[in-house]
């Protein structure tokens, strides 16, 4: 898969997920609220996104060719932009 096709596919996935789960900033805020309760301290939407990227990086360390993890990292990078603007 080429760089352009990975980024286009990531954009398509983000659009699909937005329809399913709502706007990325609101979805990450909802996850942050849940994680804050679970962990017993405030978690920001940006921290949620960074942790999800870290999860995908851990998976890539096991298999650096795993296309889905690469795709997800590209998508989460775009979501990070959304939650920090």
DSSP file (Angstrom, degrees, kcal/mol; ACC not computed):
  #  RESIDUE AA STRUCTURE BP1 BP2  ACC     N-H-->O    O-->H-N    N-H-->O    O-->H-N    TCO  KAPPA ALPHA  PHI   PSI    X-CA   Y-CA   Z-CA
    1    1 A X              0   0    0      0, 0.0     2,-0.1     0, 0.0     0, 0.0   0.000 360.0 360.0 360.0 133.6    0.0    0.0    0.0
    2    2 A X     >  -     0   0    0      1,-0.1     4,-2.4     4,-0.0     5,-0.2  -0.320 360.0-108.2 -79.2 164.5    1.4    3.4   -0.9
    3    3 A X  H  > S+     0   0    0      1,-0.2     4,-2.3     2,-0.2     5,-0.2   0.928 120.3  49.5 -56.5 -47.4    1.7    6.4    1.4
    4    4 A X  H  > S+     0   0    0      1,-0.2     4,-2.5     2,-0.2    -1,-0.2   0.901 110.8  48.9 -61.3 -41.2   -1.1    8.2   -0.3
    5    5 A X  H  > S+     0   0    0      2,-0.2     4,-2.6     1,-0.2    -1,-0.2   0.866 109.6  52.3 -70.1 -34.0   -3.4    5.2   -0.2
    6    6 A X  H  X S+     0   0    0     -4,-2.4     4,-2.6     2,-0.2    -2,-0.2   0.944 112.3  45.6 -63.5 -46.4   -2.7    4.6    3.5
    7    7 A X  H  X S+     0   0    0     -4,-2.3     4,-2.2     2,-0.2    -2,-0.2   0.894 113.9  48.6 -65.9 -39.4   -3.6    8.2    4.3
    8    8 A X  H  X S+     0   0    0     -4,-2.5     4,-2.3     2,-0.2    -1,-0.2   0.927 112.3  48.7 -64.4 -43.6   -6.7    8.1    2.1
    9    9 A X  H  X S+     0   0    0     -4,-2.6     4,-2.6     1,-0.2    -2,-0.2   0.906 109.8  52.2 -63.0 -40.6   -7.8    4.9    3.7
   10   10 A X  H  X S+     0   0    0     -4,-2.6     4,-2.5     1,-0.2    -1,-0.2   0.907 109.3  50.2 -61.0 -41.2   -7.2    6.4    7.2
   11   11 A X  H  X S+     0   0    0     -4,-2.2     4,-2.2     2,-0.2    -2,-0.2   0.901 110.4  49.8 -63.4 -40.8   -9.4    9.4    6.2
   12   12 A X  H  X S+     0   0    0     -4,-2.3     4,-2.4     2,-0.2    -2,-0.2   0.909 111.1  48.8 -63.3 -42.5  -12.1    7.0    5.1
   13   13 A X  H  X S+     0   0    0     -4,-2.6     4,-3.0     2,-0.2     5,-0.2   0.915 109.9  51.9 -64.2 -42.9  -11.9    5.1    8.3
   14   14 A X  H  X S+     0   0    0     -4,-2.5     4,-2.3     1,-0.2    -1,-0.2   0.911 110.1  49.0 -59.8 -42.5  -12.1    8.3   10.3
   15   15 A X  H  X S+     0   0    0     -4,-2.2     4,-1.7     2,-0.2    -1,-0.2   0.926 113.0  47.0 -62.8 -44.8  -15.2    9.4    8.4
   16   16 A X  H  X S+     0   0    0     -4,-2.4     4,-1.7     1,-0.2    -2,-0.2   0.918 113.0  48.4 -62.3 -44.6  -16.8    6.0    9.0
   17   17 A X  H  X S+     0   0    0     -4,-3.0     4,-3.8     1,-0.2     5,-0.4   0.853 107.0  56.7 -67.1 -34.0  -16.0    6.0   12.7
   18   18 A X  H  X S+     0   0    0     -4,-2.3     4,-1.7    -5,-0.2    -1,-0.2   0.889 107.7  48.5 -63.4 -38.2  -17.3    9.5   13.1
   19   19 A X  H  < S+     0   0    0     -4,-1.7    -1,-0.2     2,-0.2    -2,-0.2   0.869 119.5  38.9 -67.4 -35.9  -20.6    8.3   11.7
   20   20 A X  H  < S+     0   0    0     -4,-1.7    -2,-0.2    -5,-0.1    -3,-0.2   0.911 133.9  18.4 -80.0 -44.8  -20.6    5.4   14.1
   21   21 A X  H  < S-     0   0    0     -4,-3.8    -3,-0.2     1,-0.3    -2,-0.2   0.457 106.4-112.5-111.8  -3.8  -19.2    7.0   17.3
   22   22 A X     <  -     0   0    0     -4,-1.7    -1,-0.3    -5,-0.4    -2,-0.1  -0.333  64.1 -16.7  95.1 177.8  -19.6   10.7   16.8
   23   23 A X     >  -     0   0    0      1,-0.1     4,-2.7    -2,-0.1     3,-0.3  -0.236  65.3-122.3 -56.9 140.4  -17.1   13.5   16.3
   24   24 A X  H  > S+     0   0    0      1,-0.2     4,-2.7     2,-0.2     5,-0.2   0.865 110.0  52.9 -56.1 -40.3  -13.6   12.4   17.3
   25   25 A X  H  > S+     0   0    0      1,-0.2     4,-1.6     2,-0.2    -1,-0.2   0.903 113.4  43.6 -64.6 -38.6  -13.2   15.2   19.8
   26   26 A X  H  > S+     0   0    0     -3,-0.3     4,-2.1     2,-0.2    -2,-0.2   0.883 113.2  51.5 -73.0 -38.1  -16.4   14.3   21.6
   27   27 A X  H  X S+     0   0    0     -4,-2.7     4,-2.2     2,-0.2    -2,-0.2   0.923 111.7  46.4 -64.2 -43.8  -15.6   10.5   21.4
   28   28 A X  H  X S+     0   0    0     -4,-2.7     4,-2.6    -5,-0.2    -1,-0.2   0.852 110.6  53.7 -68.1 -33.2  -12.2   11.1   23.0
   29   29 A X  H  X S+     0   0    0     -4,-1.6     4,-2.1    -5,-0.2    -1,-0.2   0.893 108.6  49.5 -65.7 -39.1  -13.7   13.3   25.6
   30   30 A X  H  X S+     0   0    0     -4,-2.1     4,-1.9     2,-0.2    -2,-0.2   0.911 112.5  46.9 -66.2 -41.8  -16.2   10.6   26.5
   31   31 A X  H  X S+     0   0    0     -4,-2.2     4,-3.1     2,-0.2     5,-0.3   0.916 110.3  53.6 -64.9 -42.2  -13.4    8.0   26.8
   32   32 A X  H  X S+     0   0    0     -4,-2.6     4,-2.3     1,-0.2    11,-0.3   0.894 107.3  51.6 -59.2 -40.3  -11.3   10.5   28.9
   33   33 A X  H  X S+     0   0    0     -4,-2.1     4,-1.6     2,-0.2    -1,-0.2   0.918 112.3  45.4 -63.2 -43.1  -14.2   10.8   31.3
   34   34 A X  H  X S+     0   0    0     -4,-1.9     4,-2.5     1,-0.2    -2,-0.2   0.935 113.7  48.4 -65.1 -46.3  -14.5    7.0   31.6
   35   35 A X  H  X S+     0   0    0     -4,-3.1     4,-3.2     1,-0.2     6,-0.3   0.852 106.6  58.0 -64.1 -33.7  -10.8    6.6   32.1
   36   36 A X  H  X>S+     0   0    0     -4,-2.3     4,-1.6    -5,-0.3     5,-0.7   0.912 109.5  44.6 -61.7 -41.8  -10.7    9.4   34.7
   37   37 A X  H  <5S+     0   0    0     -4,-1.6    -2,-0.2     2,-0.2    -1,-0.2   0.932 116.2  46.5 -65.8 -45.7  -13.3    7.4   36.7
   38   38 A X  H  <5S+     0   0    0     -4,-2.5    -2,-0.2     1,-0.2    -1,-0.2   0.911 120.2  37.4 -63.6 -44.2  -11.4    4.1   36.3
   39   39 A X  H  <5S-     0   0    0     -4,-3.2    -1,-0.2     2,-0.2    -2,-0.2   0.649 102.6-127.0 -87.4 -16.3   -8.0    5.5   37.1
   40   40 A X  T  <5S+     0   0    0     -4,-1.6     2,-0.3    -5,-0.3    -3,-0.2   0.683  79.9  76.1  78.8  18.1   -9.1    7.9   39.8
   41   41 A X  S   <S-     0   0    0     -5,-0.7    -2,-0.2    -6,-0.3    -1,-0.2  -0.982  92.8 -78.6-152.9 157.3   -7.4   11.0   38.3
   42   42 A X        -     0   0    0     -2,-0.3     2,-0.4    -3,-0.1    -9,-0.1  -0.290  41.2-169.6 -62.3 136.8   -8.2   13.4   35.4
   43   43 A X        -     0   0    0    -11,-0.3     2,-0.2   -14,-0.1    -7,-0.2  -0.992  12.6-141.4-124.3 133.5   -7.4   12.1   31.9
   44   44 A X     >  -     0   0    0     -2,-0.4     4,-1.9     1,-0.1     5,-0.1  -0.561  23.2-115.3 -92.1 158.4   -7.5   14.4   28.9
   45   45 A X  H  > S+     0   0    0      1,-0.2     4,-2.1     2,-0.2     5,-0.2   0.884 118.6  55.0 -56.9 -37.9   -8.8   13.6   25.5
   46   46 A X  H  > S+     0   0    0     37,-0.2     4,-2.6     1,-0.2    -1,-0.2   0.893 105.6  52.0 -63.1 -38.8   -5.2   14.2   24.2
   47   47 A X  H  > S+     0   0    0      2,-0.2     4,-2.3     1,-0.2    -1,-0.2   0.875 106.9  53.7 -65.4 -36.4   -3.9   11.7   26.7
   48   48 A X  H  X S+     0   0    0     -4,-1.9     4,-2.2     2,-0.2    -2,-0.2   0.952 110.7  45.9 -59.9 -48.8   -6.4    9.1   25.5
   49   49 A X  H  X S+     0   0    0     -4,-2.1     4,-2.5     1,-0.2    -2,-0.2   0.920 111.8  51.0 -62.3 -44.5   -5.2    9.6   21.9
   50   50 A X  H  X S+     0   0    0     -4,-2.6     4,-2.3     1,-0.2    -1,-0.2   0.886 110.3  49.9 -61.5 -38.4   -1.6    9.4   22.9
   51   51 A X  H  X S+     0   0    0     -4,-2.3     4,-2.2     2,-0.2    -1,-0.2   0.879 109.8  50.7 -67.6 -37.2   -2.2    6.1   24.8
   52   52 A X  H  X S+     0   0    0     -4,-2.2     4,-2.1     2,-0.2    -2,-0.2   0.900 110.3  49.4 -67.4 -38.9   -4.0    4.7   21.8
   53   53 A X  H  X S+     0   0    0     -4,-2.5     4,-2.5     2,-0.2    -2,-0.2   0.919 110.0  52.1 -62.3 -42.6   -1.1    5.6   19.6
   54   54 A X  H  X S+     0   0    0     -4,-2.3     4,-2.3     1,-0.2    -2,-0.2   0.893 107.0  53.0 -61.7 -39.6    1.2    3.9   22.1
   55   55 A X  H  X S+     0   0    0     -4,-2.2     4,-1.9     1,-0.2    -1,-0.2   0.933 110.6  46.8 -59.0 -46.5   -0.9    0.8   22.0
   56   56 A X  H  X S+     0   0    0     -4,-2.1     4,-2.3     1,-0.2    -2,-0.2   0.875 109.9  53.3 -66.1 -36.9   -0.6    0.6   18.3
   57   57 A X  H  X S+     0   0    0     -4,-2.5     4,-1.9     2,-0.2    -1,-0.2   0.886 106.8  53.0 -63.7 -38.4    3.2    1.3   18.5
   58   58 A X  H  X S+     0   0    0     -4,-2.3     4,-0.9     2,-0.2    -2,-0.2   0.908 110.1  47.7 -62.4 -41.6    3.5   -1.7   20.9
   59   59 A X  H >X S+     0   0    0     -4,-1.9     4,-1.8     1,-0.2     3,-0.5   0.890 109.9  52.6 -66.5 -38.7    1.7   -3.9   18.4
   60   60 A X  H 3< S+     0   0    0     -4,-2.3    -1,-0.2     1,-0.2    -2,-0.2   0.830  99.9  62.8 -66.8 -30.2    3.9   -2.6   15.6
   61   61 A X  H 3< S+     0   0    0     -4,-1.9     3,-0.3     1,-0.2    -1,-0.2   0.849 106.7  45.6 -61.7 -31.8    7.0   -3.5   17.6
   62   62 A X  H << S+     0   0    0     -4,-0.9     2,-0.3    -3,-0.5    -2,-0.2   0.881 136.3   9.7 -76.1 -40.1    5.8   -7.1   17.4
   63   63 A X    ><  -     0   0    0     -4,-1.8     3,-2.1     1,-0.1    -1,-0.3  -0.755  64.4-171.5-143.4  92.1    5.0   -6.9   13.7
   64   64 A X  T 3  S+     0   0    0     -3,-0.3    -4,-0.1     1,-0.3    -3,-0.1   0.578  86.0  59.6 -63.6  -8.9    6.3   -3.8   12.0
   65   65 A X  T 3   +     0   0    0     -5,-0.1     2,-0.9     4,-0.0    -1,-0.3   0.394  68.5 126.9 -97.5   2.8    4.4   -4.8    8.8
   66   66 A X    <>  -     0   0    0     -3,-2.1     4,-1.7     1,-0.2     3,-0.4  -0.468  42.9-165.7 -69.6 102.9    1.0   -4.8   10.4
   67   67 A X  H  > S+     0   0    0     -2,-0.9     4,-2.7     1,-0.2     5,-0.2   0.846  81.3  58.2 -59.6 -39.2   -1.0   -2.5    8.1
   68   68 A X  H  > S+     0   0    0      1,-0.2     4,-2.6     2,-0.2    -1,-0.2   0.896 106.2  48.4 -62.8 -40.6   -3.9   -2.0   10.4
   69   69 A X  H  > S+     0   0    0     -3,-0.4     4,-2.3     2,-0.2    -1,-0.2   0.903 111.7  50.0 -66.8 -39.8   -1.8   -0.6   13.2
   70   70 A X  H  X S+     0   0    0     -4,-1.7     4,-2.1     2,-0.2    -2,-0.2   0.932 111.8  48.9 -60.9 -45.1   -0.1    1.8   10.8
   71   71 A X  H  X S+     0   0    0     -4,-2.7     4,-2.2     1,-0.2    -2,-0.2   0.920 110.6  50.1 -60.0 -45.9   -3.4    2.9    9.5
   72   72 A X  H  X S+     0   0    0     -4,-2.6     4,-3.1     1,-0.2    -1,-0.2   0.884 107.7  53.2 -63.3 -39.1   -4.7    3.4   13.0
   73   73 A X  H  X S+     0   0    0     -4,-2.3     4,-2.2     2,-0.2    -1,-0.2   0.920 108.7  50.0 -62.6 -42.8   -1.7    5.5   14.0
   74   74 A X  H  X S+     0   0    0     -4,-2.1     4,-1.5     2,-0.2    -1,-0.2   0.920 113.3  46.8 -60.0 -43.2   -2.2    7.8   11.0
   75   75 A X  H  X S+     0   0    0     -4,-2.2     4,-2.1     1,-0.2    -2,-0.2   0.922 111.1  50.2 -65.2 -44.3   -5.9    8.2   12.0
   76   76 A X  H  X S+     0   0    0     -4,-3.1     4,-2.7     1,-0.2    -1,-0.2   0.845 105.0  58.4 -64.9 -32.3   -5.0    8.8   15.7
   77   77 A X  H  X S+     0   0    0     -4,-2.2     4,-1.5     2,-0.2    -1,-0.2   0.913 108.2  46.4 -61.6 -40.9   -2.5   11.5   14.6
   78   78 A X  H  X S+     0   0    0     -4,-1.5     4,-1.7     2,-0.2    -2,-0.2   0.889 111.6  51.1 -66.7 -39.1   -5.4   13.3   12.9
   79   79 A X  H  X S+     0   0    0     -4,-2.1     4,-2.3     2,-0.2     5,-0.2   0.888 104.7  57.3 -65.3 -38.6   -7.6   12.8   15.9
   80   80 A X  H  X S+     0   0    0     -4,-2.7     4,-1.1     1,-0.2    -1,-0.2   0.902 104.7  52.1 -58.7 -40.3   -4.8   14.3   18.1
   81   81 A X  H  X S+     0   0    0     -4,-1.5     4,-0.7     1,-0.2     3,-0.5   0.925 109.3  50.6 -60.0 -43.5   -4.9   17.4   16.0
   82   82 A X  H >< S+     0   0    0     -4,-1.7     3,-0.5     1,-0.2    -2,-0.2   0.892 111.9  45.2 -62.1 -41.6   -8.7   17.6   16.5
   83   83 A X  H 3< S+     0   0    0     -4,-2.3   -37,-0.2     1,-0.2    -1,-0.2   0.618 115.8  46.3 -82.6 -10.6   -8.5   17.3   20.3
   84   84 A X  H 3<        0   0    0     -4,-1.1    -1,-0.2    -3,-0.5    -2,-0.2   0.404 360.0 360.0-110.7   2.5   -5.7   19.8   20.7
   85   85 A X    <<        0   0    0     -4,-0.7    -1,-0.1    -3,-0.5    -2,-0.1   0.513 360.0 360.0 -84.7 360.0   -6.9   22.6   18.4
